[in-house]
Amino acid sequence: MDRKELKERNVAARKNVADLLGDMFMGIYHLDYKALKRVDWSNDFHIKYIYYGDLATIDFDRLTILVVLAHDRMIRVSIQGVGPQRMKIIFHQREKRKGSMMERCPTIEDHIKEIREYYD
């Protein structure tokens, strides 16, 4: 991949993350302005957003929304605690559905199937 292709991919990845955050919070204007201002959008490998609050699967289901949208958009998401009610959400854009663990992002349906097969 040459520099031009890498730059185009990274611009698309940043847009995908911004769109995911906007969808997750029902508009990017609902995100904490100060936290959004601290995001380093220029990083070529990942984007970090510090989130204040909680994430849940049901009732205020932002965690479920995050997981579903991330799989739909082929974005790997990791969450790290950084303080009381503060989480660092790290986004890595993936390029394909199949491949090694480091390069793929399966559909949510495929991933659910893998997890259920493992635990059955």
Order of alpha helices (4+ residues) and beta strands (2+ residues): alpha-alpha-beta-alpha-beta-beta-alpha
